[in-house]
Amino acid sequence: MLAGLGASVIGAAGGCATEKPTLILPTGPGVLSSDFSSTRPRPAGQKPVNTLTTAPIEKVRVAVIGLSRGMTHVHTCLGIEFAEVVAVCDLRDDRAQKAAADVEKKYGKRPAVYSGTENIWEQMAARDDIDAVYIATPWNWHVPMGLGAMSHGKHAFIEVAAALTIDDCWKLVDASERLQRHCVMLENCCYGENELFVLNLARQGVFGELTHAECAYIHDLRSMLFSLGTEGDWRRNFHWEYNGNLYPTHGLGPVAQYLGVGRGDQFKHIVSMSSPEMSLTHFRDTTKPNGGRHANEKYICGDMNTSLIKTELGRTIMVQHDVVSPRPYSRINCLYGTEAVFFDYPARFSVNRPKEYGLDANDTEDWLSDKDLQTMRDKFTHPLWKKLQERAKGGGHGGMDFVMSWRLLDCIRRGATPDSVVYDAAAWSSIIETSVHSVANNSALVNIPDFTRGLWKTMTPLGIAEA
Ligand SMILES: NC(=O)c1ccc[n+]([C@@H]2O[C@H](COP(=O)([O-])OP(=O)(O)OC[C@H]3O[C@@H](n4cnc5c(N)ncnc54)[C@H](O)[C@@H]3O)[C@@H](O)[C@H]2O)c1
């Protein structure tokens, strides 16, 4: 925690039976106290979940809360033969009824519908015919709903970011360990075609020793942030409350998996700085959205936030966040090793001794030609992508949403440990609060807790390559 700073409750959609998430709001330069991001001891009676297996089941019975983004999860599950959507929930009855109608059309049977009040999801979570709950609600609801789902014996699949604060990250870790339920963050970008390609290249040793990665969430969301009745209604709040990386996991999740973070390496500390806040204010003032009703809002989140993370093995990761500049989308998605370098947007690759891979290139002076890159794709496209790409076509976000849910539900069906567990959800999400604290303290070094409590030293790298 920062010394001498006031507390601020993130604007929630109202009261909740479960404790609400809070984020200590830095109001100026302060001194980082030693316990803010220290690793907390495992409470007695809790067991690690890194190898948690569960009883195999024929069909995974799912419920979905939050039926905007959550509609993608409903439709994806309807297309997976070993999934069954048994209940849907949204504050808005029209959304819940629409989802229920889509489910009924597919199964000829109506799912249970919960709507109308903000705590009605708790009744749904208490049902005894649900194995896993997808949580696709505004950020402040992720932790109460995740804890609620697990406390009723369900696996919690939580949208990004899983939690906003370090405290809440620990709550998810402790609940998953205490209740022995999976708590998985729905980081779909880990299942993109290029991300799986790079992961496979890294696992096959093509990069040699890994040294550095760069990633980002760069997405011009200016119009959406002022769009009424959408994510903009609540997401813009964060731009006047916090200055840091508000949405780190789409970029960070995949590169953390390349580097084996949590599995042989671990985040150690972060330094972060933000550019001035200009673009959201400029957009608001020049376009006067919604009849000028936002004229008095004072945004503080710098347009571009850049953070550097150091890992226990000494590697470095650059993470950026910018949702307000006028430019095309990028997650950067870059990996450096002693033998090769990959950059995305667009995909570029260079590798030592290209002839050994049957390529036309002679050296690493230029990026590989399209033809050579295709040769590498032919050799190293990830088996999971190869297996599912036809079925994923037309699915959300270029197919990655389908691949993610198929893989996750397949693990649950077989009783296997999912590719990412609560320690990954916590580590990737923890960059929100640690970056805010670093920015507020002249880019001071902030320790990142080890949510695995030392398990990273012996955990084996992700076994995703065996599709
Ligand atoms: N992984 C991705 O690619 C991706 C894409 C979009 C959104 N998201 C994430 O999904 C989540 C939802 O985003 P969105 O764009 O759908 O937001 P949204 O505001 O459009 O929709 C949220 C939905 O949740 C409902 N809701 C709010 N409080 C509720 C409550 N207490 N009980 C039941 N329903 C409630 C709202 O009525 C609304 O229908 C966010 O965490 C966001 O970051 C992820």
The ligand as an ORCA input file, in Angstrom:
! r2SCAN-3c Opt
* xyz 0 1
  N     -11.621    -11.134    -23.874
  C     -12.127    -10.265    -24.731
  O     -11.785    -10.231    -25.901
  C     -13.169     -9.314    -24.241
  C     -13.929     -8.571    -25.132
  C     -14.908     -7.722    -24.628
  C     -15.096     -7.617    -23.272
  N     -14.325     -8.342    -22.424
  C     -14.529     -8.289    -20.977
  O     -15.834     -8.788    -20.703
  C     -16.392     -8.098    -19.590
  C     -17.734     -7.489    -20.008
  O     -17.505     -6.553    -21.026
  P     -18.711     -6.097    -21.982
  O     -18.077     -5.391    -23.115
  O     -19.592     -7.236    -22.274
  O     -19.453     -5.057    -21.029
  P     -20.949     -4.537    -21.168
  O     -21.082     -3.403    -20.239
  O     -21.274     -4.344    -22.605
  O     -21.825     -5.764    -20.671
  C     -21.814     -6.161    -19.330
  C     -23.087     -6.941    -19.066
  O     -23.071     -7.347    -17.702
  C     -24.367     -7.086    -17.161
  N     -24.236     -6.916    -15.702
  C     -23.661     -5.892    -15.025
  N     -23.738     -6.112    -13.701
  C     -24.369     -7.299    -13.548
  C     -24.764     -8.053    -12.412
  N     -24.507     -7.654    -11.176
  N     -25.412     -9.222    -12.623
  C     -25.690     -9.663    -13.879
  N     -25.346     -8.977    -14.986
  C     -24.689     -7.807    -14.816
  C     -24.831     -5.828    -17.871
  O     -26.248     -5.671    -17.800
  C     -24.341     -6.074    -19.276
  O     -25.272     -6.781    -20.066
  C     -15.339     -7.089    -19.167
  O     -14.566     -7.653    -18.166
  C     -14.489     -6.894    -20.399
  O     -13.180     -6.489    -20.095
  C     -13.370     -9.189    -22.901
*
